[in-house]
Amino acid sequence: MAPGFLIFLIAAFGAEVVATVAGFGSSTILVPVATFFFDIKTAIALVGLFHFFGVAVDGVIWRKYINWRIGILFSVLGVLTSFLGAYLVAYLPPQIILRLLGIFLVAYSVFSLTGREIKLPKNDLAIIGAGGLVGFLAGLVGTAGALRTAFLSTFKLSKNQFLGTSFAIAFFVDLTRVLTYLGSGILELNWGIWAAVLTVAILGSLLGQKVVFKLPQKTFYHLVNLALVLAGIKFILG
């Protein structure tokens, strides 16, 4: 096993623990890390595969609490736009994808550090539109969980419903983009790599059910956001 891939798996394990506790975060954290070991297109596809396995496991764990109405409305357009975003990855120059990822990370992190919330109208059209935006970003730059979480927080779901619904939406969006990455040749069907990624996703999800961070959650996410700002600036500048 290549050293770069081993380091990626270690980082992926930590990212999945964080994501299981918070309902998002593995792709947001892991895509910048993966770019140190892989080209941007491979990084997005590999993280997409890992994220798909992670949300599949989490979806099974939290399946009793899924709000299917919100989940289906969010996924209707999200699945289609996820395909579009993932399709574009194969044809856009890597430099453009890196800059788009950098802009997204900086914009998201700066907004998060302000402590403000995204307010989404509570109607079907708004949910469908939000799902479309999240799906497109997930397919194109490999990370949109934070935005999905921000939109879902508008509905004031219980913690269990919030997690279950979030994982269900991510499952359908990720399934679409992983299949698209496979079809376009960005992601290869390598059973050894897939087995390793699946194992890490399962272990991270299970540990995430039990872990309790000693670092205050607010402080933890401030540090993560600051790191993402720096990573985003690096991508923008090249």
C-alpha positions, 0 to 999 in steps of 0.5 A: 500500500502506497504511503500516500494512500495510507495517510489518506486512510488515517485522515479519512478515519478521523474525518468520518468520526467528526462527520458522524458526530456533527452530521457533516464534515468528512468531505470538507476536511478530507478533500484538501488533505487528499490533494496533497497525495493525489491530483484534484480529480482523483482526490474528489472521486476517492473522497466521494467514494469514501463519503458514500460508504460513510453515509451508507453506514450512517444511514443504516444506523439512523434510518428510523429517524429519516424525515422522508418528505424533506429527504425526497424533496431535497434529493429530487433535483440534487441527484440530477445536479450531482450528475451534472457536477460530477460529469463536468469534473472529467472535462474541466481543467484541474486548475479551474476545479482547484480554484472553485474548491478554494473559493467555496472553502473560503466562502463557507469558512468565513461565513461559518466564523461569523456565526450567522445562519442560512435562512431557507423558506420552508416550502417545497420549491425552496427545499428542491432548489437548495438540494439542487445547489448542494448536489451540484457542488458535491459533484463538482468540488466534492464537498457540500455537506456543510451547506446541506447541514446549514439548509436542514438546520432551518427546519429545526428537526430533532437531532436524530431526525436531522442526522438521519435525513442528512445521511439519507440525502447524502447517500442518494447524491453520493451514489449518483456522483460515484457512478458518474465518476466511474463512468467517466473513468476518474474512479477505477474499480479496484476492489482492494482500495474499495475494501480499505475505504469501506472498512475505514468508513465503517470503523469511523462511523461506529466510533463516531457514535461513542466519541465525546470531544474534550475540546469545546465544539465551538472552539473545535469548529473555529479551528477547522474553519481557519484551517479550511480558509488557509487551504482555500487560499492556497487553492485559489492562488495555485 
